């Protein structure tokens, strides 16, 4: 490391008692005067990372995805569909499917849902501003059961690129706990994590890797279902979410 030096004029009274003043130059290092901490003494603060579920937290997609489920299986009701999110929704999707292959079932689902999501699904009121404000303070990730490429296209269409460091969809791994592990592997050991979700199933997945959660009550699961999970807090509005995140990290 190259230390930054600067010149300092030192003014001294003449030692012979005269009134004259003489000046002398001295090169002083910033380390000498204490303006910068000595290398190795500064304490690095741990990084705080926020992991977002996307559907039901940032975008209001429940009605559209339920419509797709009913196209694929007319017997599906809203209650049955919501219950699937009490655990890993992809396991539920595989159970109700006919192909015995989760990849085939999800391919059928996304073939129908992708254009509908791109054309019809909107951001929850206030969530664009929330993500923008959090993006200025924290690294943000998305862990989702949705498709990575689809969400990238959605964000691009809505001029919302570059808010998230990475999107980890069902094509990365079928288990959200494993996707969270991948994020952990890319960051320092002392990093703090917090997941924002709207489902009990996500709370269970996050708990597997000891990541705390904040549950939002405007998504796929209602408050009484979320209360069954082990969560740091439940919030009812996007504004309250920002306050609770700040409270958690501070």
C-alpha positions as CSV (number, residue, x, y, z in Angstrom):
1,X,0.0,0.0,0.0
2,X,1.2,3.5,-0.9
3,X,0.8,5.9,2.0
4,X,-0.4,9.3,1.2
5,X,1.9,12.1,2.3
6,X,1.5,15.8,2.4
7,X,3.6,18.9,3.2
8,X,3.1,20.7,6.5
9,X,4.6,24.2,7.3
10,X,5.8,24.2,10.9
11,X,6.2,27.8,12.3
12,X,8.6,28.2,15.1
13,X,9.7,31.2,17.1
14,X,13.4,31.9,16.8
15,X,15.2,30.3,19.7
16,X,17.3,33.4,20.3
17,X,14.3,35.2,21.7
18,X,14.0,37.5,18.6
19,X,10.7,38.3,17.1
20,X,11.4,36.8,13.8
21,X,9.5,33.7,12.7
22,X,11.0,31.1,10.5
23,X,9.2,28.3,8.6
24,X,10.4,24.8,8.0
25,X,8.9,22.1,5.9
26,X,8.2,18.6,7.0
27,X,6.7,15.6,5.1
28,X,4.0,14.1,7.3
29,X,2.2,10.9,6.6
30,X,-1.5,10.8,7.2
31,X,-0.9,7.7,9.2
32,X,1.3,9.8,11.5
33,X,-1.4,12.3,12.3
34,X,-4.1,9.7,12.8
35,X,-6.4,10.9,10.0
36,X,-6.6,7.3,8.7
37,X,-6.6,4.2,10.9
38,X,-3.5,2.1,10.9
39,X,-3.8,-0.8,8.5
40,X,-5.4,-3.8,10.1
41,X,-7.1,-1.9,12.9
42,X,-10.3,-1.0,11.1
43,X,-13.2,-3.3,11.9
44,X,-15.2,-4.5,8.8
45,X,-18.9,-4.6,9.3
46,X,-20.7,-7.8,8.2
47,X,-22.7,-7.6,5.0
48,X,-26.5,-7.7,5.2
49,X,-28.3,-9.4,2.4
50,X,-32.0,-9.5,1.7
51,X,-33.5,-12.5,-0.2
52,X,-36.9,-11.9,-1.8
53,X,-39.5,-14.3,-2.8
54,X,-41.1,-12.7,-5.8
55,X,-44.6,-13.9,-6.5
56,X,-47.0,-12.7,-3.8
57,X,-44.3,-10.4,-2.3
58,X,-43.3,-8.1,-5.1
59,X,-45.9,-9.0,-7.8
60,X,-49.6,-9.8,-7.5
61,X,-49.7,-13.1,-9.4
62,X,-52.0,-15.3,-7.4
63,X,-55.1,-14.9,-9.6
64,X,-53.2,-15.5,-12.8
65,X,-51.3,-18.6,-11.6
66,X,-54.5,-20.0,-10.1
67,X,-56.2,-19.6,-13.5
68,X,-53.4,-21.6,-15.1
69,X,-53.7,-24.3,-12.5
70,X,-57.4,-24.6,-13.3
71,X,-56.7,-24.9,-17.0
72,X,-54.4,-27.8,-16.2
73,X,-56.6,-29.3,-13.6
74,X,-60.2,-28.0,-13.4
75,X,-60.7,-29.5,-10.0
76,X,-58.2,-27.2,-8.3
77,X,-59.7,-24.6,-6.0
78,X,-58.1,-21.5,-4.5
79,X,-57.9,-23.2,-1.1
80,X,-56.3,-26.3,-2.5
81,X,-53.8,-24.2,-4.4
82,X,-52.9,-22.1,-1.4
83,X,-52.4,-25.2,0.8
84,X,-49.8,-26.4,-1.7
85,X,-47.6,-23.5,-0.6
86,X,-47.5,-24.7,3.0
87,X,-44.6,-26.8,1.9
88,X,-42.5,-26.9,-1.3
89,X,-45.0,-26.0,-4.0
90,X,-43.1,-27.9,-6.6
91,X,-43.6,-31.1,-4.6
92,X,-47.3,-30.4,-4.7
93,X,-47.2,-29.6,-8.4
94,X,-45.6,-33.0,-9.0
95,X,-48.2,-34.8,-6.9
96,X,-51.2,-33.5,-8.8
97,X,-49.6,-33.9,-12.2
98,X,-50.0,-36.8,-14.6
99,X,-46.5,-37.2,-15.9
100,X,-44.7,-38.1,-12.7
101,X,-42.0,-35.6,-13.8
102,X,-41.8,-32.2,-12.1
103,X,-39.8,-30.8,-15.1
104,X,-42.6,-31.8,-17.5
105,X,-45.3,-30.5,-15.1
106,X,-43.5,-27.1,-14.8
107,X,-42.9,-26.9,-18.5
108,X,-46.7,-27.3,-19.1
109,X,-47.4,-24.7,-16.4
110,X,-44.9,-22.1,-17.7
111,X,-45.9,-22.5,-21.3
112,X,-49.3,-21.2,-20.3
113,X,-48.4,-18.8,-17.5
114,X,-45.4,-17.0,-19.0
115,X,-47.4,-14.8,-21.5
116,X,-50.1,-14.2,-18.9
117,X,-47.7,-13.1,-16.3
118,X,-45.9,-10.8,-18.7
119,X,-49.1,-9.2,-19.9
120,X,-51.4,-9.1,-16.9
121,X,-49.5,-9.3,-13.6
122,X,-48.7,-6.0,-11.8
123,X,-46.4,-4.9,-9.0
124,X,-48.1,-4.6,-5.6
125,X,-48.7,-1.0,-4.8
126,X,-45.7,0.5,-3.2
127,X,-43.3,-2.5,-3.8
128,X,-41.4,-0.8,-6.6
129,X,-40.5,2.0,-4.3
130,X,-39.7,-0.4,-1.5
131,X,-37.3,-2.4,-3.7
132,X,-35.7,0.8,-5.0
133,X,-35.0,2.1,-1.5
134,X,-33.7,-1.3,-0.2
135,X,-31.5,-1.6,-3.3
136,X,-29.6,1.5,-2.2
137,X,-28.7,-0.1,1.1
138,X,-28.5,-3.8,0.7
139,X,-27.6,-6.5,-1.8
140,X,-30.8,-8.0,-3.0
141,X,-31.5,-11.6,-4.4
142,X,-34.6,-13.4,-5.6
143,X,-35.2,-17.0,-4.7
144,X,-38.4,-18.2,-6.4
145,X,-40.3,-21.2,-7.6
146,X,-40.9,-19.3,-10.8
147,X,-38.7,-19.4,-13.9
148,X,-35.5,-17.4,-13.9
149,X,-35.7,-16.3,-17.5
150,X,-39.3,-15.4,-17.2
151,X,-38.6,-13.1,-14.2
152,X,-35.7,-11.5,-16.0
153,X,-37.9,-10.7,-18.9
154,X,-40.6,-9.4,-16.6
155,X,-38.2,-7.1,-14.8
156,X,-36.8,-5.8,-18.1
157,X,-40.3,-5.2,-19.5
158,X,-41.1,-3.1,-16.5
159,X,-37.8,-1.2,-16.5
160,X,-36.7,-2.8,-13.3
161,X,-33.4,-4.3,-14.3
162,X,-30.3,-4.4,-12.1
163,X,-32.1,-4.2,-8.7
164,X,-31.2,-7.8,-7.9
165,X,-27.8,-9.3,-7.9
166,X,-29.1,-12.7,-9.0
167,X,-32.4,-14.5,-9.6
168,X,-32.5,-18.2,-8.6
169,X,-35.5,-19.9,-10.1
170,X,-36.9,-23.4,-10.2
171,X,-34.5,-24.1,-13.0
172,X,-31.5,-23.6,-10.6
173,X,-32.9,-26.0,-8.0
174,X,-36.3,-27.3,-6.9
175,X,-35.6,-26.6,-3.2
176,X,-35.4,-23.0,-2.0
177,X,-33.1,-24.1,0.9
178,X,-30.6,-25.2,-1.6
179,X,-30.8,-22.0,-3.6
180,X,-30.2,-20.0,-0.4
181,X,-27.1,-22.2,0.2
182,X,-25.8,-21.1,-3.2
183,X,-26.1,-17.5,-2.2
184,X,-24.3,-18.2,1.0
185,X,-21.5,-19.9,-0.9
186,X,-20.9,-16.7,-2.9
187,X,-20.6,-14.5,0.2
188,X,-18.5,-14.1,3.4
189,X,-19.1,-16.4,6.4
190,X,-20.2,-13.5,8.6
191,X,-22.9,-12.2,6.2
192,X,-26.3,-11.7,7.7
193,X,-29.3,-12.9,5.7
194,X,-33.0,-12.1,5.8
195,X,-35.7,-13.6,3.6
196,X,-39.0,-11.8,2.7
197,X,-41.8,-14.2,1.9
198,X,-45.6,-14.6,1.8
199,X,-45.8,-18.4,2.4
200,X,-45.4,-20.8,5.2
201,X,-43.5,-23.2,2.9
202,X,-40.8,-20.5,2.4
203,X,-40.5,-20.0,6.1
204,X,-39.8,-23.8,6.5
205,X,-37.2,-23.7,3.7
206,X,-35.4,-20.7,5.2
207,X,-35.4,-22.4,8.6
208,X,-33.5,-25.3,7.2
209,X,-30.5,-23.1,6.6
210,X,-31.1,-20.9,9.6
211,X,-32.2,-17.8,7.7
212,X,-34.8,-15.7,9.5
213,X,-37.8,-14.4,7.6
214,X,-40.3,-11.6,7.6
215,X,-43.7,-12.6,6.3
216,X,-45.9,-10.3,4.3
217,X,-49.7,-10.7,4.6
218,X,-50.7,-9.4,1.1
219,X,-49.6,-12.5,-0.8
220,X,-50.5,-16.2,-1.3
221,X,-51.0,-17.0,2.4
222,X,-53.2,-15.2,4.9
223,X,-52.0,-14.0,8.2
224,X,-53.4,-16.9,10.2
225,X,-51.4,-19.4,8.1
226,X,-48.2,-17.3,8.3
227,X,-48.5,-17.2,12.1
228,X,-47.9,-21.0,12.1
229,X,-44.3,-20.3,10.9
230,X,-41.2,-19.4,12.9
231,X,-40.7,-15.8,11.6
232,X,-39.1,-12.7,12.9
233,X,-42.2,-10.6,12.1
234,X,-45.3,-10.3,10.0
235,X,-46.1,-7.0,8.2
236,X,-49.3,-5.7,6.6
237,X,-47.9,-3.0,4.4
238,X,-44.9,-2.3,2.2
239,X,-44.0,0.7,4.3
240,X,-44.0,-1.5,7.5
241,X,-41.8,-3.9,5.7
242,X,-39.0,-1.3,5.2
243,X,-39.3,-0.3,8.9
244,X,-39.1,-4.0,10.1
245,X,-36.1,-4.7,7.9
246,X,-34.2,-1.7,9.3
247,X,-35.2,-2.8,12.8
248,X,-33.9,-6.3,12.2
249,X,-30.5,-5.3,10.9
250,X,-30.0,-2.6,13.4
